[in-house]
Amino acid sequence: MRAIAALIGRLHEERLTVRWDRSKTHKTYLRDFTIDEQNGVIWLLLCSADAHAPGASFMHLETDDQRDEEKRDGEGRPETSHLLIKSTETNAGSSQYLALFEESSRFPRIDVERYLNFLLRQTAKSYKDEYLYPAPSGERLADGKPKMIRFQNSATVSGHLSNDFKADIEAGTLRGVSLVTSDTTNFGFGETKRLTPVEKQIKLKVSGSWKENSAQLIADALTIGKTNKLEKARIVFATSDKVAHTAMIDTENGNVLNDGYIKKVRLNANEIMLPEASRRFVPLLQERMLALMS
C-alpha cells in the first residue's frame, strides 16, 4: 500500500488525478493528499465539481429576503470528502485495508470505488516501469532474462454492516440466500492485464430451524461460504413496508459489498462549521476520524 500511495502522491503533484465524465461537465480529482507516516495512514481529499448542480441561495432569517448566487460560465458546484486509509493490512496477506470516509451526496461507496480504481489505472499508465512482474509461467527471453508482464491493481470498497440490517431482517421477510463465487485460481494467465471471472451461484434451501431464525440462516450461510471459499452471500429480503432489498456480503469478513446497509458514525465535530467543499484538510475532522479508526 505504501508503494501505491507514493505513486498516487506523484500523480497529485503532477496534476494527473482529474477524472472527467463523458460530457466534460462533471470533474472529480484529488484536491489534497498526504501520507502520515507517524500514524500509519494515508489521507485523500476527494473533490467533485458538477456544472449541472444548481447555484446557491441564502435567506435572511428575520426578513425572509433571499439572495441567489448563480454559477458563471465554466463553473460547477464543488463538494469534498475526507478519505482515510490505514497503510497496513488488516490481517497479514489479506490485501484488505481499513478505511473511513466522510459521507457526501457526491461520494457514495460506489463512486469512491470507481475513483480509487481510476487512480490505480492512472498510476499503471503513468509509471509503467513500476508495474512489471516476471511471467508466472517462468518464460525467459533469448538473453536469459525472465519475461516481464504488466499488471494493474484494482480496489473493492466494502463497509461494515449497519445495525439497521439486522433490524430490517428480523422485522421483514427473507426471500432467499445464495452463495456466490467468482474464484479465479484456476484461470490461466494470458497476454492481457486482467482476468475475467465467471460467476457461479449456489442457492440455499430455507428449511428446518432456518425458517424461524433468519439471523441464524445468514450467519450459517456466511460460515458455509467462508469454509468452502464462496466469496459472497446474496441476501434478498423485503422490509416491513414490502420494499425489496438485496445485500451482498463478503463471507470472509462480513462486510457489505453494495450500498444501502453500510455502517455510519456521527462524529462530534460541532466546534466548527464544515463547508460543502474544503480547500484543504480540516484538522479537527482529521483528529476525530483518526480517533475513531484507532
Buried (B, 14 or more C-beta within 10 A) or exposed (E): BEEBBBBBBBBBEEEBBEBEEEEEEBBBBBBBBBBEEEBBBBBBBBBBBBBEBEEEEEEEEEEEEEEEEEBEEEEBBBBBBBBBBBBEEEEEEEEBBBBBBBEBEBBBBEBBBBBBBBBBBBBBEBEEEEBEEEBEEEEEEEEEEEEBBEEBBEBEBBBBBBEBBBEBBEEBEBEEBBBBBBEEEEEEEEEEEEEEEEEEEBEBEEEEEBEEBBEEBBEBBBEBBBEEEBBBBBBBBBBEEEEEBEBBBBBBBBBBBBEBBBEEEEBEBEEEEBEEBBEEBBEEBBEBBBEEBE
